Amino acid sequence: MSIYETKTGWQIKVQRNGHRFVDFVLGLDLKSEALAIEAQAVADMARGLRPVGGQLRHGTSLTLQLAYDETWEHQWKYESKSYQTKVVQYWNAIDQFFLKQRKVKRLEDVDTMMIDDYICHLRDKGNKPKTINNKLTCLSSMLKHMTHTGRLKHAPIIQWEKIGDNSRLRYYSPLEESQLMGLAGDMDFHCSTINDLLKDFLVVLFDTGMRPWREAHNLHCKWITSDVNGFPVIRIPKEYSKTKKGRDVPMTDRVKQILQTRSDGQVGDFKMFAKLDYKWHCTRFWNELVRPVMRWEGDEVWYGCRHTFATRLIERGIDIRIVQALLGHSNISQTAKYAKVTHTALQAGIMALQSNDINGDRVSPNALPNEIVLALSA
C-alpha cells in the first residue's frame, strides 16, 4: 500500500487478499486527505470489507482522473515541455465537460454518444476542427491505453473531425534551406554557440526527417550507432517515436560530422541539442527573424523540414515504402501527404514521357534543362 504523487494530486493504492483499491485526490495540497482515505481503506480491508469510493481491480470503476494519470505517467518524460502543456490543456477540457458538467467519473461510462456531445460542445465554444481533434487525442490515448491493459473491454468509437488535407502545405527549396542557415547565423542570441547549435539542428532536420521536438531535440549520444552492415545510423528508441516503434535513420556525411563533433567525449545520456531552448531560441528565431525576412506565414513551420526530407526523396525516385520507414510512419497514406510533388518532378514526368513517345523518337539529354536531366537520372 502506498500513496504516489502525480502531476495533479495524490494516487492511493491499497491491495489485500486479491482485491485492489485505487482512488485519487485532486490537488497536491490535499495529501492529508489522501492519507485519511488510505487509512480508511486499510481498516475496511482488515475487517473483510471491500472499500468504496475508488477503483477495485475486481469490480467497479475506473475513474477518469486515474485513467489520465496512468496513461500519461509512463510517457510524460519523453514529451517536450510545450507538448506537456498542451496535454494538460486537453485534460482540463475533458475535466470541465465530463467531470464538472456531466458528472461522469468512470471511464467506462464514456460512450460514443457522449463523445459526440463533447465534440458538439467544443464546436459551440468555437474550437476549429484541428483543435477538436487535438483535444480528442488526449481522450483517445486514455481509452486505448486502458483497453490495451485490460481495464476496459472495448473503447468507444470516436468520430474525428474532417479537416480536408491534413498535411502541411509547405516544403522548402534548396535556396530556402540555404537562407534559413544564413539567418540562423544572423540571429542575436548573445552567444555564438547557440547560433552554431541552431545551424546544426537545421541540418539534422533536413537530412534525417526526424520529428523536430520529440526526436531530434532529444537526440542522445547513445543513439549514434551502426546498423548490421556497419553503416552509421541514428537509432531512435521506441519511447521517443510517435508510433512507439524504434527505427534506424542512416546519416548523410554532414550529419555524421556534426554528431561526431557534438558527441565527442560526452556520456551516452547527453542530449546534443538540449541547450537549444524551444521558446527562447527556436520560436524566437522563427517568429522574429525567419517569418519577417522570408515573408512566411502560417504554412511555414519547423515541421516543413520533415516534409522537405520526404519530398526530396520522392523527387529522386526513392520508393515511398522506404520513405515511410525513414519517417517512422505506421500508415503509408500519411507518408503520401508528407511527400509533395514538386514542379521539377512534374516537368521531369512530362519530359520522360516525351523522351519515349509513340514514334520512338527520343529527346537528347543535352536538349533538356540541367535540373530535368538530374531528376530523370535520379
C-alpha positions in Angstrom: 0.0 0.0 0.0 1.3 3.4 -0.8 0.5 6.9 -2.0 2.0 8.3 -5.1 2.4 12.0 -6.0 1.4 12.8 -9.6 1.3 16.0 -11.6 -2.1 17.0 -10.3 -2.7 15.2 -7.0 -2.3 12.0 -5.0 -2.9 8.5 -6.2 -3.8 5.9 -3.5 -3.3 2.2 -3.9 -4.2 -0.5 -1.3 -4.1 -4.2 -2.1 -5.1 -7.1 0.2 -6.5 -10.6 -0.3 -6.6 -10.3 -4.1 -8.5 -7.1 -4.0 -7.1 -3.8 -5.2 -8.4 -0.4 -4.1 -7.4 2.7 -6.1 -8.5 6.3 -5.5 -7.3 9.7 -6.4 -7.3 13.1 -4.6 -7.1 16.1 -6.9 -4.8 18.7 -5.5 -1.2 18.5 -4.3 -2.2 20.4 -1.1 -4.5 17.6 0.0 -2.1 14.9 1.0 -3.6 14.7 4.5 -7.0 13.8 2.8 -5.3 11.1 0.7 -3.6 9.6 3.8 -7.0 9.5 5.6 -8.6 7.7 2.6 -5.7 5.2 2.6 -6.1 4.6 6.3 -9.8 4.0 6.0 -9.3 1.6 3.1 -6.7 -0.4 5.1 -9.1 -0.5 8.1 -12.0 -1.7 5.9 -10.0 -4.4 4.2 -8.7 -5.6 7.6 -12.4 -6.1 8.6 -13.1 -8.1 5.4 -14.9 -5.2 3.7 -14.4 -4.0 0.2 -13.9 -0.2 0.4 -15.9 2.0 -2.0 -15.0 5.4 -3.5 -12.2 4.2 -5.6 -11.5 1.6 -8.3 -11.3 -2.1 -7.4 -9.4 -4.3 -9.8 -12.1 -7.0 -9.4 -15.1 -4.9 -9.5 -16.3 -1.5 -10.0 -15.0 1.7 -11.5 -12.0 3.2 -13.3 -12.0 6.9 -12.7 -11.3 9.4 -15.5 -8.6 11.0 -13.3 -6.9 7.7 -12.7 -7.0 6.8 -16.4 -5.4 10.2 -17.3 -2.6 9.8 -14.7 -1.8 6.2 -15.6 -1.9 6.9 -19.4 0.5 9.8 -19.4 2.6 8.9 -16.4 4.7 6.4 -18.3 5.4 8.6 -21.3 5.4 12.1 -19.7 9.2 12.3 -19.6 9.5 11.6 -23.3 7.4 14.6 -24.3 8.6 18.1 -24.8 7.6 20.8 -22.3 5.4 22.5 -24.8 3.6 19.2 -25.6 3.2 18.6 -21.9 1.5 22.0 -21.5 -0.9 21.1 -24.4 -1.8 17.7 -22.8 -2.7 19.5 -19.6 -4.9 21.9 -21.5 -6.6 19.0 -23.3 -7.2 17.2 -20.0 -8.7 20.4 -18.5 -11.2 20.5 -21.3 -12.1 16.8 -20.6 -12.3 17.6 -16.9 -14.6 20.6 -17.5 -17.0 18.7 -19.7 -17.1 15.1 -18.4 -16.5 15.6 -14.7 -17.9 19.0 -13.9 -20.7 19.3 -16.4 -21.8 15.8 -17.0 -20.7 14.5 -13.5 -19.1 11.4 -15.2 -16.4 9.9 -13.0 -15.9 6.5 -14.6 -14.1 6.0 -17.8 -16.3 3.0 -18.8 -19.3 5.4 -18.7 -17.9 7.4 -21.6 -19.6 6.1 -24.7 -19.7 7.2 -28.3 -22.8 9.3 -27.9 -21.2 11.2 -25.0 -18.1 11.8 -27.1 -20.2 13.1 -29.9 -21.8 15.5 -27.4 -18.3 16.6 -26.3 -17.4 17.3 -29.9 -20.5 19.4 -30.3 -19.6 21.2 -27.1 -16.2 22.0 -28.4 -17.7 23.3 -31.7 -20.1 25.6 -29.8 -17.1 27.0 -27.9 -15.5 28.0 -31.3 -12.9 25.3 -31.5 -11.6 24.6 -35.0 -11.7 21.0 -36.3 -7.9 20.6 -35.9 -8.1 21.8 -32.3 -11.0 19.5 -31.6 -9.0 16.5 -32.9 -6.1 17.5 -30.7 -8.3 17.5 -27.7 -9.8 14.2 -28.7 -6.3 12.8 -28.9 -5.9 13.1 -25.1 -9.1 11.2 -24.5 -8.3 8.6 -27.2 -4.9 7.9 -25.7 -6.6 7.2 -22.3 -9.2 4.8 -23.9 -6.6 3.0 -26.0 -4.2 2.5 -23.0 -6.9 1.2 -20.7 -8.2 -1.1 -23.4 -4.7 -2.4 -24.1 -4.1 -3.1 -20.4 -7.5 -4.9 -20.0 -9.1 -2.2 -17.8 -11.7 -1.6 -20.5 -13.4 -4.2 -22.6 -13.9 -2.0 -25.7 -13.1 1.6 -26.5 -16.0 3.7 -27.8 -15.8 4.9 -31.4 -14.5 8.4 -31.9 -15.8 10.3 -35.0 -12.9 12.6 -35.8 -13.4 15.9 -37.3 -12.9 16.2 -41.1 -10.3 18.9 -41.9 -9.6 18.2 -45.5 -6.0 17.7 -46.4 -4.3 17.4 -43.0 -0.8 17.6 -44.5 1.5 20.6 -44.1 1.3 22.6 -47.3 5.0 23.6 -47.5 8.3 22.1 -48.3 11.4 24.1 -48.6 13.6 24.5 -51.7 17.4 24.2 -51.5 17.6 28.0 -51.8 15.2 28.4 -48.8 17.2 25.9 -46.8 20.4 27.9 -47.5 18.6 31.1 -46.5 17.5 29.5 -43.2 21.1 28.5 -42.5 22.2 32.1 -43.1 19.5 33.5 -40.8 20.5 31.1 -38.1 23.9 32.8 -38.0 22.3 36.3 -38.0 20.1 35.8 -35.0 21.3 37.7 -32.0 21.5 35.1 -29.2 24.3 37.0 -27.3 26.2 33.7 -27.7 27.6 32.4 -31.0 27.5 28.8 -29.7 23.7 28.9 -29.8 23.8 30.1 -33.5 26.1 27.1 -34.3 23.8 24.8 -32.5 20.8 26.1 -34.3 22.5 25.6 -37.7 23.4 22.0 -36.8 19.9 21.4 -35.7 18.5 22.6 -39.0 20.9 20.3 -40.9 19.8 17.3 -38.8 16.2 18.1 -39.5 16.7 18.5 -43.3 18.9 15.4 -43.6 17.1 12.9 -41.3 13.4 13.9 -41.4 13.2 13.3 -37.7 10.3 14.9 -35.8 11.8 18.2 -34.5 10.8 18.2 -30.9 10.0 14.7 -29.9 13.0 13.1 -31.7 15.7 15.5 -33.0 15.6 17.8 -30.0 16.0 14.8 -27.7 18.9 13.2 -29.7 21.1 11.3 -27.2 24.7 10.4 -27.8 23.9 6.7 -27.3 21.5 6.9 -30.3 24.6 7.1 -32.6 25.4 3.5 -33.6 25.9 1.3 -36.6 23.5 -1.0 -38.5 24.0 -4.7 -39.3 26.2 -3.7 -42.2 28.4 -1.4 -40.2 27.0 1.9 -41.6 26.5 4.8 -39.1 22.8 5.3 -38.1 20.7 7.2 -35.6 18.8 4.6 -33.7 15.6 6.3 -32.4 14.2 4.3 -29.4 10.5 3.4 -29.4 9.9 5.6 -26.3 10.7 8.7 -28.4 8.8 7.6 -31.5 5.3 8.8 -32.0 4.3 5.4 -33.2 6.1 3.6 -30.3 8.3 1.8 -32.8 12.0 2.3 -32.9 13.8 2.9 -36.2 17.2 3.4 -37.7 17.9 6.6 -39.7 21.1 6.5 -41.8 23.3 9.6 -41.7 24.5 11.9 -44.5 28.1 12.9 -44.4 27.4 16.3 -42.9 25.1 14.9 -40.2 27.7 12.3 -39.3 30.3 15.1 -39.0 28.0 17.2 -36.8 27.1 14.3 -34.5 30.6 13.0 -34.2 31.8 16.5 -33.1 29.0 17.1 -30.7 29.1 13.7 -29.1 32.9 13.6 -28.7 33.8 13.0 -25.1 30.2 13.0 -23.9 28.3 10.3 -21.9 25.6 8.3 -23.6 22.7 10.2 -22.0 24.0 13.5 -23.1 21.4 15.4 -25.3 23.3 17.2 -28.1 20.6 19.9 -28.6 19.4 20.3 -25.0 20.8 23.8 -24.8 18.7 24.8 -27.7 15.6 26.1 -25.9 12.3 25.7 -27.7 10.9 29.0 -26.6 13.8 31.3 -26.2 15.8 30.1 -29.2 13.8 28.2 -31.7 10.4 30.0 -31.5 12.1 33.4 -31.3 14.3 32.6 -34.3 11.3 31.6 -36.4 8.9 34.3 -35.4 11.2 37.3 -35.0 13.6 36.7 -37.9 12.6 33.9 -40.3 8.9 35.0 -40.9 9.6 38.7 -41.4 12.7 38.2 -43.7 11.3 35.2 -45.7 7.8 36.7 -45.7 6.4 33.5 -44.5 3.1 33.0 -42.8 1.3 30.1 -41.0 2.1 27.3 -43.5 5.8 27.6 -43.0 6.7 25.8 -39.8 9.5 23.8 -38.3 7.8 20.6 -39.4 8.4 21.8 -43.0 11.9 20.4 -42.7 10.5 16.9 -42.3 8.2 17.4 -45.3 11.1 18.6 -47.3 13.1 15.5 -46.4 10.3 13.3 -47.7 9.7 15.4 -50.8 13.3 15.3 -51.9 13.5 11.5 -51.5 10.4 11.0 -53.6 11.7 13.5 -56.2 14.8 11.4 -56.5 12.8 8.3 -57.2 13.1 6.6 -53.8 10.3 4.1 -53.2 7.6 5.5 -50.9 7.8 2.5 -48.6 11.5 3.4 -47.9 10.4 7.0 -47.2 7.7 5.6 -44.8 10.3 3.6 -42.9 12.7 6.5 -42.6 9.9 8.8 -41.4 8.6 6.2 -39.0 5.0 6.3 -40.2 2.7 3.5 -39.4 0.5 4.2 -42.4 1.8 4.8 -45.9 -1.1 7.2 -46.7 0.4 9.6 -44.1 3.8 9.4 -45.9 2.0 10.3 -49.2 0.7 13.5 -47.5 4.3 14.5 -46.5 5.9 13.9 -49.9 4.8 16.7 -52.2 5.1 16.7 -55.9 7.5 19.5 -56.9 7.4 21.5 -60.1 10.7 19.9 -61.1 9.2 16.4 -60.7 6.2 17.4 -62.8 8.4 18.7 -65.6 10.6 15.5 -65.3 7.5 13.3 -65.7 6.4 15.1 -68.9 9.9 15.1 -70.4 10.3 11.4 -69.5 7.1 10.7 -71.5 8.2 12.9 -74.3 11.6 11.2 -74.4 10.0 7.9 -75.4 6.9 8.9 -77.4 4.8 6.7 -79.7 7.0 7.5 -82.7 10.1 6.1 -80.9 11.9 9.5 -81.3 14.0 10.2 -78.2 14.9 13.6 -76.9 18.6 14.1 -76.4 19.5 14.8 -72.7 21.5 17.8 -74.0 18.3 19.5 -75.0 16.8 19.3 -71.5 17.4 21.8 -68.7 20.0 20.6 -66.2 17.6 20.1 -63.3 15.4 17.9 -65.5 18.3 15.8 -66.6 19.3 15.3 -62.9 15.7 14.4 -62.0 15.4 11.8 -64.8 18.7 10.2 -63.9 18.0 10.0 -60.2 
